[in-house]
Amino acid sequence: MDFKDLVQARYSCRAYHDRPVEEEKILAVLEAARAAPTAANRQPFRLVVVTDPHIRGSMKGAYNRGWFYTAPVILAAVGAPGENWVRSDGKNYNDVDVAIVMDHVTLQAVELGLATCWIADFDPDATRDILHIPDHMEPVALSPLGYPADSPRPKRRKPLEQLVIRDHF
Ligand SMILES: Cc1cc2nc3c(=O)[nH]c(=O)nc-3n(C[C@H](O)[C@H](O)[C@H](O)COP(=O)(O)O)c2cc1C
């Protein structure tokens, strides 16, 4: 799949087959994450890969949607704010770094016939408890990973004229 088709094919999948994800596909997704650029190459993130059925079930406490906690794999993208680059005015780039990592994950997944769904509306404290995330790290995004059991909807996006400014505002 070329890149143009890949970005169009990625969508937020909210139904997954039970079929397990092959370990080599999980590894390919993780390698794509590892290749992500991060500010000053600090790589201030961890990816928690949850395949254990009991822990996946417990993730109901973090985000109570059946399509999420029954998916064959749940990924948690965790930022390590103490490790990331900070601009001289204090702006912290940890969320940006983690978002790029997750974007690599979601796009690589599509190329492998898999699907994902960004989830930010989760309970961070419950996620910390369930996944034993250390206090100095922060869960930034969750996503199921698995074979899609639904179909993409047409993309609704603003026209380029509303999104792009040529030269200056
Ligand atoms: C940062 C971020 C957070 C999101 N959080 C959620 C979420 O908590 N639950 C959910 O169902 N979808 C979530 N989404 C999915 C968006 O609703 C979705 O990406 C958007 O509607 C565009 O649809 P598409 O991904 O199918 O192209 C999130 C997406 C992003 C980028």
The ligand as an SDF file (V2000), in Angstrom:
LIG
                    3D

 31 33  0  0  0  0  0  0  0  0999 V2000
   -5.6840   12.4160   20.5470 C   0  0  0  0  0  0  0  0  0  0  0  0
   -6.9040   11.6220   20.1700 C   0  0  0  0  0  0  0  0  0  0  0  0
   -7.7620   11.1570   21.1400 C   0  0  0  0  0  0  0  0  0  0  0  0
   -8.8600   10.3680   20.8310 C   0  0  0  0  0  0  0  0  0  0  0  0
   -9.6310    9.8300   21.8360 N   0  0  0  0  0  0  0  0  0  0  0  0
  -10.6380    8.9980   21.5130 C   0  0  0  0  0  0  0  0  0  0  0  0
  -11.3850    8.3480   22.5500 C   0  0  0  0  0  0  0  0  0  0  0  0
  -11.1220    8.5310   23.7410 O   0  0  0  0  0  0  0  0  0  0  0  0
  -12.3900    7.5030   22.1850 N   0  0  0  0  0  0  0  0  0  0  0  0
  -12.6830    7.2530   20.8640 C   0  0  0  0  0  0  0  0  0  0  0  0
  -13.6040    6.4490   20.6030 O   0  0  0  0  0  0  0  0  0  0  0  0
  -11.9990    7.8620   19.8630 N   0  0  0  0  0  0  0  0  0  0  0  0
  -10.9840    8.7100   20.1520 C   0  0  0  0  0  0  0  0  0  0  0  0
  -10.2530    9.3050   19.1530 N   0  0  0  0  0  0  0  0  0  0  0  0
  -10.5890    9.0260   17.7430 C   0  0  0  0  0  0  0  0  0  0  0  0
  -11.1560   10.2660   17.0080 C   0  0  0  0  0  0  0  0  0  0  0  0
  -12.4900   10.4530   17.3740 O   0  0  0  0  0  0  0  0  0  0  0  0
  -10.9780   10.0290   15.5080 C   0  0  0  0  0  0  0  0  0  0  0  0
   -9.6010    9.9320   15.2070 O   0  0  0  0  0  0  0  0  0  0  0  0
  -11.5830   11.1350   14.6570 C   0  0  0  0  0  0  0  0  0  0  0  0
  -12.9760   11.2020   14.8480 O   0  0  0  0  0  0  0  0  0  0  0  0
  -11.3070   10.9270   13.1730 C   0  0  0  0  0  0  0  0  0  0  0  0
  -11.7860    9.6720   12.7450 O   0  0  0  0  0  0  0  0  0  0  0  0
  -10.8130    8.5780   12.1130 P   0  0  0  0  0  0  0  0  0  0  0  0
   -9.7240    8.2800   13.1330 O   0  0  0  0  0  0  0  0  0  0  0  0
  -11.6950    7.3760   11.8830 O   0  0  0  0  0  0  0  0  0  0  0  0
  -10.2290    9.1200   10.8490 O   0  0  0  0  0  0  0  0  0  0  0  0
   -9.1500   10.0900   19.4630 C   0  0  0  0  0  0  0  0  0  0  0  0
   -8.2810   10.5660   18.4740 C   0  0  0  0  0  0  0  0  0  0  0  0
   -7.1730   11.3120   18.8090 C   0  0  0  0  0  0  0  0  0  0  0  0
   -6.2390   11.7570   17.7200 C   0  0  0  0  0  0  0  0  0  0  0  0
  1  2  1  0
  2  3  1  0
  2 30  2  0
  3  4  2  0
  4  5  1  0
  4 28  1  0
  5  6  2  0
  6  7  1  0
  6 13  1  0
  7  8  2  0
  7  9  1  0
  9 10  1  0
 10 11  2  0
 10 12  1  0
 12 13  2  0
 13 14  1  0
 14 15  1  0
 14 28  1  0
 15 16  1  0
 16 17  1  0
 16 18  1  0
 18 19  1  0
 18 20  1  0
 20 21  1  0
 20 22  1  0
 22 23  1  0
 23 24  1  0
 24 25  2  0
 24 26  1  0
 24 27  1  0
 28 29  2  0
 29 30  1  0
 30 31  1  0
M  END
$$$$
